[in-house]
Amino acid sequence: MDDYKIIITVSGSDKVGIVSGISTVLAQYKVNIEDIKQTLMQGHFVMFMLCDIKNAVLNFKELKNVLIEEGNKLEVEVWVQKKGIFEKMHTV
C-alpha cells in the first residue's frame, strides 16, 4: 500500500560514506529499502530511494528529522516525502 511508501532524495558533493550513513539510519529504524538509484554528475552525488515504513519504529515526521540530521552530519541535503505527494508534485 502506498500509504507506507516514502521517497528519500540525497544530494551533495560526492564522498565516502553517504550511502552507508543513510542506509544505516534506515536499518536502525526498521525501514525497508525497496529501490535505490544513484548517480554522479560532475562530482555531484544524487541518490533516490523508495522505502517502505510500514514496520518502522518511528513515525514519518520523526524519521524525516533523523534523516535530515544524518544528512547534515554527512554534509548533504536530504529530502523525505510520502510517495503519493512526490508523484503528484512530479506529474505533468
DOMARBA-144381 format. One record per atom (N, C-alpha, C): x, y, z; residue in three letters; atom name; residue number from 1. Coordinates in Angstrom, 1 decimal. Each point is the difference from the previous one (the first is absolute). Example, Ala and Ser with C-alpha at 12.3 -4.5 7.8 and 13.67 -1.06 7.14 Angstrom:
REM DOMARBA-144381
MARFI     c1     c2     c3   r  a   k
MARFI   13.2   -5.7    7.8 Ala  N   1
MARFI   -0.9    1.2    0.0 Ala CA   1
MARFI    0.9    1.2    0.0 Ala  C   1
MARFI   -0.4    1.1   -0.7 Ser  N   2
MARFI    0.9    1.1    0.0 Ser CA   2
MARFI   -0.8    1.1    0.8 Ser  C   2
***
This chain:
REM DOMARBA-144381
MARFI     c1     c2     c3   r  a   k
MARFI    0.8   -1.2    0.0 Met  N   1
MARFI   -0.8    1.2    0.0 Met CA   1
MARFI    0.9    1.2    0.0 Met  C   1
MARFI   -0.4    1.0   -0.8 Asp  N   2
MARFI    0.8    1.2   -0.2 Asp CA   2
MARFI    0.1    0.9    1.3 Asp  C   2
MARFI   -0.9   -0.2    0.9 Asp  N   3
MARFI   -0.1    0.8    1.3 Asp CA   3
MARFI    1.4   -0.1    0.7 Asp  C   3
MARFI    0.7   -1.1   -0.2 Tyr  N   4
MARFI    1.2   -0.3    0.8 Tyr CA   4
MARFI    1.2    0.2   -0.9 Tyr  C   4
MARFI   -0.1    0.5   -1.2 Lys  N   5
MARFI    1.1    0.2   -0.9 Lys CA   5
MARFI    0.5    1.5    0.1 Lys  C   5
MARFI    1.4    0.1    0.1 Ile  N   6
MARFI    0.6    1.3    0.0 Ile CA   6
MARFI    1.1    0.1   -1.0 Ile  C   6
MARFI    0.3    1.2   -0.5 Ile  N   7
MARFI    1.1    0.3   -0.9 Ile CA   7
MARFI    1.0    0.8    0.8 Ile  C   7
MARFI    1.2   -0.5    0.0 Ile  N   8
MARFI    1.1    0.8    0.6 Ile CA   8
MARFI    1.0    0.4   -1.1 Ile  C   8
MARFI    0.3    1.3    0.0 Thr  N   9
MARFI    0.9    0.6   -1.0 Thr CA   9
MARFI    1.2    0.5    0.7 Thr  C   9
MARFI    1.2   -0.3   -0.4 Val  N  10
MARFI    1.2    0.4    0.6 Val CA  10
MARFI    0.9    0.7   -1.1 Val  C  10
MARFI    0.5    1.2    0.3 Ser  N  11
MARFI    0.8    0.7   -0.9 Ser CA  11
MARFI    1.1    0.7    0.6 Ser  C  11
MARFI    1.2    0.0   -0.6 Gly  N  12
MARFI    1.2    0.7    0.6 Gly CA  12
MARFI    1.3   -0.4   -0.7 Gly  C  12
MARFI    1.0    0.6    0.5 Ser  N  13
MARFI    1.4   -0.4   -0.6 Ser CA  13
MARFI    0.2   -1.5    0.3 Ser  C  13
MARFI    0.6   -0.7   -0.9 Asp  N  14
MARFI    0.3   -1.4    0.1 Asp CA  14
MARFI    1.1   -0.2    1.1 Asp  C  14
MARFI   -0.2   -1.0    0.8 Lys  N  15
MARFI    1.0   -0.4    1.0 Lys CA  15
MARFI   -0.4   -1.4    0.5 Lys  C  15
MARFI    1.0   -0.6    0.6 Val  N  16
MARFI   -0.2   -1.3    0.6 Val CA  16
MARFI   -1.0    0.1    1.2 Val  C  16
MARFI   -0.9   -1.0    0.1 Gly  N  17
MARFI   -0.9   -0.2    1.1 Gly CA  17
MARFI   -1.4    0.6   -0.1 Gly  C  17
MARFI   -0.4    0.6   -1.1 Ile  N  18
MARFI   -1.3    0.5   -0.1 Ile CA  18
MARFI   -1.1   -1.1    0.0 Ile  C  18
MARFI    0.2   -1.0   -0.9 Val  N  19
MARFI   -1.0   -1.1   -0.1 Val CA  19
MARFI    0.0   -0.7    1.3 Val  C  19
MARFI    1.2   -0.3    0.6 Ser  N  20
MARFI    0.0   -0.7    1.2 Ser CA  20
MARFI   -0.7    0.7    1.2 Ser  C  20
MARFI    0.3    1.3    0.1 Gly  N  21
MARFI   -0.6    0.8    1.0 Gly CA  21
MARFI   -1.5    0.0    0.0 Gly  C  21
MARFI   -0.6    0.3   -1.2 Ile  N  22
MARFI   -1.4    0.0   -0.1 Ile CA  22
MARFI   -0.6   -1.4    0.2 Ile  C  22
MARFI    0.6   -1.0   -0.6 Ser  N  23
MARFI   -0.5   -1.4    0.1 Ser CA  23
MARFI    0.0   -0.5    1.4 Ser  C  23
MARFI    1.1    0.4    0.7 Thr  N  24
MARFI    0.1   -0.4    1.5 Thr CA  24
MARFI   -1.2    0.5    0.8 Thr  C  24
MARFI   -0.3    1.3   -0.2 Val  N  25
MARFI   -1.1    0.6    0.7 Val CA  25
MARFI   -1.3   -0.7   -0.4 Val  C  25
MARFI   -0.2   -0.3   -1.2 Leu  N  26
MARFI   -1.2   -0.7   -0.4 Leu CA  26
MARFI   -0.1   -1.4    0.6 Leu  C  26
MARFI    1.1   -0.7    0.0 Ala  N  27
MARFI    0.0   -1.4    0.6 Ala CA  27
MARFI   -0.3    0.1    1.6 Ala  C  27
MARFI    0.6    1.0    0.6 Gln  N  28
MARFI   -0.1    0.2    1.4 Gln CA  28
MARFI   -1.5    0.2    0.4 Gln  C  28
MARFI   -0.8    0.6   -0.8 Tyr  N  29
MARFI   -1.4    0.3    0.3 Tyr CA  29
MARFI   -0.9   -0.9   -0.8 Tyr  C  29
MARFI    0.5   -1.1   -0.5 Lys  N  30
MARFI   -0.9   -1.0   -0.6 Lys CA  30
MARFI   -0.7    0.4   -1.3 Lys  C  30
MARFI    0.7    0.8   -0.8 Val  N  31
MARFI   -0.5    0.5   -1.3 Val CA  31
MARFI    0.5   -0.9   -1.1 Val  C  31
MARFI   -0.8   -0.5   -0.8 Asn  N  32
MARFI    0.4   -0.8   -1.1 Asn CA  32
MARFI    0.3    0.8   -1.3 Asn  C  32
MARFI    1.2   -0.2   -0.5 Ile  N  33
MARFI    0.3    0.7   -1.3 Ile CA  33
MARFI   -0.5   -1.0   -1.1 Ile  C  33
MARFI   -0.9    0.5   -0.8 Glu  N  34
MARFI   -0.6   -0.8   -1.1 Glu CA  34
MARFI    0.7    0.3   -1.4 Glu  C  34
MARFI    0.5    1.2   -0.1 Asp  N  35
MARFI    0.7    0.3   -1.3 Asp CA  35
MARFI    1.0    1.1    0.3 Asp  C  35
MARFI    1.1    0.0   -0.7 Ile  N  36
MARFI    1.0    1.1    0.2 Ile CA  36
MARFI    0.7    0.3   -1.3 Ile  C  36
MARFI    0.1    1.3   -0.3 Lys  N  37
MARFI    0.7    0.4   -1.2 Lys CA  37
MARFI    1.0    1.1    0.4 Lys  C  37
MARFI    1.1    0.0   -0.5 Gln  N  38
MARFI    1.0    1.0    0.3 Gln CA  38
MARFI    0.8    0.3   -1.3 Gln  C  38
MARFI    0.5    1.2    0.0 Thr  N  39
MARFI    0.8    0.4   -1.1 Thr CA  39
MARFI    1.0    1.1    0.4 Thr  C  39
MARFI    1.0    0.2   -0.8 Leu  N  40
MARFI    1.0    1.0    0.3 Leu CA  40
MARFI    0.0    0.9   -1.2 Leu  C  40
MARFI   -0.3    1.3    0.2 Met  N  41
MARFI    0.0    0.9   -1.2 Met CA  41
MARFI    1.1    1.1    0.3 Met  C  41
MARFI    1.1   -0.1   -0.7 Gln  N  42
MARFI    1.1    1.0    0.2 Gln CA  42
MARFI    0.4    0.2    1.5 Gln  C  42
MARFI    0.2   -1.1    0.7 Gly  N  43
MARFI    0.3    0.1    1.4 Gly CA  43
MARFI   -1.1    0.2    1.0 Gly  C  43
MARFI   -1.2    0.1   -0.6 His  N  44
MARFI   -1.2    0.3    0.9 His CA  44
MARFI   -0.8   -1.3    0.1 His  C  44
MARFI   -0.1   -0.5    1.2 Phe  N  45
MARFI   -0.7   -1.3    0.4 Phe CA  45
MARFI   -1.5    0.3    0.1 Phe  C  45
MARFI   -0.8   -0.9   -0.7 Val  N  46
MARFI   -1.4    0.0    0.1 Val CA  46
MARFI   -0.5   -1.4    0.2 Val  C  46
MARFI   -0.9   -0.2    1.0 Met  N  47
MARFI   -0.6   -1.3    0.3 Met CA  47
MARFI   -1.5    0.1    0.3 Met  C  47
MARFI   -0.7   -0.9   -0.6 Phe  N  48
MARFI   -1.5   -0.1    0.3 Phe CA  48
MARFI   -0.2   -1.4    0.6 Phe  C  48
MARFI   -0.8    0.0    1.0 Met  N  49
MARFI   -0.3   -1.3    0.7 Met CA  49
MARFI   -1.6   -0.1    0.1 Met  C  49
MARFI   -0.5   -1.1   -0.3 Leu  N  50
MARFI   -1.4   -0.3    0.3 Leu CA  50
MARFI    0.0   -1.0    1.2 Leu  C  50
MARFI   -0.7    0.4    1.0 Cys  N  51
MARFI    0.0   -0.7    1.2 Cys CA  51
MARFI   -1.4   -0.3    0.6 Cys  C  51
MARFI   -0.1   -1.1    0.7 Asp  N  52
MARFI   -1.2   -0.4    0.7 Asp CA  52
MARFI    0.1    0.3    1.5 Asp  C  52
MARFI   -0.9    0.8    0.6 Ile  N  53
MARFI    0.1    0.3    1.4 Ile CA  53
MARFI   -1.0   -0.7    0.8 Ile  C  53
MARFI   -0.7   -1.0   -0.6 Lys  N  54
MARFI   -1.1   -0.8    0.7 Lys CA  54
MARFI    0.5   -0.5    1.4 Lys  C  54
MARFI    1.2   -0.5    0.1 Asn  N  55
MARFI    0.5   -0.6    1.2 Asn CA  55
MARFI    1.0    0.9    0.8 Asn  C  55
MARFI    0.0    1.2   -0.4 Ala  N  56
MARFI    1.0    1.0    0.6 Ala CA  56
MARFI   -0.4    0.2    1.4 Ala  C  56
MARFI    1.1    0.3    0.9 Val  N  57
MARFI   -0.3    0.2    1.4 Val CA  57
MARFI   -0.1    1.5    0.3 Val  C  57
MARFI    0.1    0.8   -1.1 Leu  N  58
MARFI   -0.3    1.5    0.1 Leu CA  58
MARFI   -1.1    0.3   -0.9 Leu  C  58
MARFI   -0.7    1.1    0.3 Asn  N  59
MARFI   -1.0    0.5   -1.0 Asn CA  59
MARFI    0.7    0.8   -1.1 Asn  C  59
MARFI   -0.8    0.3   -1.0 Phe  N  60
MARFI    0.6    0.7   -1.2 Phe CA  60
MARFI    0.8    1.3    0.4 Phe  C  60
MARFI   -0.6    0.8    0.8 Lys  N  61
MARFI    0.6    1.3    0.4 Lys CA  61
MARFI    1.3   -0.3    0.8 Lys  C  61
MARFI    0.0   -0.9    0.9 Glu  N  62
MARFI    1.2   -0.3    0.8 Glu CA  62
MARFI    1.1   -0.5   -0.9 Glu  C  62
MARFI   -0.4   -0.9   -0.9 Leu  N  63
MARFI    1.0   -0.6   -0.9 Leu CA  63
MARFI    0.6    1.1   -0.9 Leu  C  63
MARFI   -0.9    0.8   -0.5 Lys  N  64
MARFI    0.5    1.1   -0.9 Lys CA  64
MARFI    1.1    0.9    0.8 Lys  C  64
MARFI   -0.3    0.3    1.2 Asn  N  65
MARFI    0.9    0.8    0.8 Asn CA  65
MARFI    1.3   -0.7    0.2 Asn  C  65
MARFI    0.0   -1.3    0.3 Val  N  66
MARFI    1.2   -0.8    0.2 Val CA  66
MARFI    0.8    0.0   -1.2 Val  C  66
MARFI   -0.6   -0.2   -1.2 Leu  N  67
MARFI    0.7   -0.1   -1.3 Leu CA  67
MARFI    0.6    1.4   -0.3 Leu  C  67
MARFI   -0.7    1.1    0.2 Ile  N  68
MARFI    0.5    1.3   -0.3 Ile CA  68
MARFI    1.3    0.2    0.9 Ile  C  68
MARFI   -0.1   -0.4    1.3 Glu  N  69
MARFI    1.1    0.2    0.9 Glu CA  69
MARFI    1.2   -0.8   -0.5 Glu  C  69
MARFI   -0.2   -1.2   -0.4 Glu  N  70
MARFI    1.1   -0.9   -0.6 Glu CA  70
MARFI    0.6    0.7   -1.2 Glu  C  70
MARFI   -0.9    0.6   -0.9 Gly  N  71
MARFI    0.5    0.7   -1.1 Gly CA  71
MARFI    0.9    1.2    0.4 Gly  C  71
MARFI   -0.4    0.7    1.0 Asn  N  72
MARFI    0.8    1.1    0.5 Asn CA  72
MARFI    1.4   -0.5    0.4 Asn  C  72
MARFI    0.1   -1.1    0.7 Lys  N  73
MARFI    1.2   -0.6    0.4 Lys CA  73
MARFI    0.9   -0.4   -1.2 Lys  C  73
MARFI   -0.7   -0.5   -1.0 Leu  N  74
MARFI    0.7   -0.4   -1.2 Leu CA  74
MARFI    0.3    1.1   -1.0 Leu  C  74
MARFI   -0.5    1.2    0.3 Glu  N  75
MARFI    0.1    1.2   -0.8 Glu CA  75
MARFI   -0.7   -0.2   -1.4 Glu  C  75
MARFI   -1.2   -0.6    0.1 Val  N  76
MARFI   -0.8   -0.1   -1.2 Val CA  76
MARFI   -1.4    0.5    0.3 Val  C  76
MARFI   -0.8    0.3   -1.0 Glu  N  77
MARFI   -1.4    0.3    0.2 Glu CA  77
MARFI   -0.9   -1.2   -0.1 Glu  C  77
MARFI   -0.9   -0.1    0.9 Val  N  78
MARFI   -0.9   -1.2   -0.1 Val CA  78
MARFI   -1.5    0.5    0.0 Val  C  78
MARFI   -0.8   -0.5   -0.9 Trp  N  79
MARFI   -1.4    0.3   -0.1 Trp CA  79
MARFI   -0.7   -1.3    0.2 Trp  C  79
MARFI   -1.1    0.0    0.8 Val  N  80
MARFI   -0.8   -1.2    0.3 Val CA  80
MARFI   -1.4    0.4   -0.3 Val  C  80
MARFI   -0.7   -0.8   -0.9 Gln  N  81
MARFI   -1.4    0.3   -0.4 Gln CA  81
MARFI   -0.8   -1.3    0.0 Gln  C  81
MARFI   -1.2    0.1    0.3 Lys  N  82
MARFI   -0.9   -1.1   -0.2 Lys CA  82
MARFI   -0.1   -0.2   -1.5 Lys  C  82
MARFI   -0.1   -1.3   -0.5 Lys  N  83
MARFI    0.0   -0.3   -1.4 Lys CA  83
MARFI   -1.1    0.7   -0.7 Lys  C  83
MARFI   -1.2    0.0    0.5 Gly  N  84
MARFI   -1.1    0.6   -0.6 Gly CA  84
MARFI    0.1    1.4   -0.3 Gly  C  84
MARFI    0.6    0.7    0.9 Ile  N  85
MARFI    0.2    1.5   -0.1 Ile CA  85
MARFI    1.1    0.2   -1.1 Ile  C  85
MARFI    1.1   -0.8    0.1 Phe  N  86
MARFI    1.1    0.1   -1.0 Phe CA  86
MARFI   -0.6   -0.2   -1.4 Phe  C  86
MARFI   -0.8   -1.0   -0.2 Glu  N  87
MARFI   -0.6   -0.3   -1.3 Glu CA  87
MARFI   -0.8    1.2   -0.5 Glu  C  87
MARFI   -0.9    0.5    0.9 Lys  N  88
MARFI   -0.8    1.2   -0.4 Lys CA  88
MARFI    0.8    1.2   -0.4 Lys  C  88
MARFI    1.1    0.2    0.7 Met  N  89
MARFI    0.9    1.2   -0.3 Met CA  89
MARFI    0.7   -0.2   -1.3 Met  C  89
MARFI    0.2   -1.3   -0.4 His  N  90
MARFI    0.8   -0.2   -1.3 His CA  90
MARFI   -0.9   -0.5   -1.1 His  C  90
MARFI   -1.3    0.2    0.1 Thr  N  91
MARFI   -0.9   -0.4   -1.1 Thr CA  91
MARFI   -0.3    1.3   -0.8 Thr  C  91
MARFI    0.2   -0.2   -1.3 Val  N  92
MARFI   -0.3    1.2   -0.9 Val CA  92
MARFI   -1.4   -0.1   -0.6 Val  C  92
***
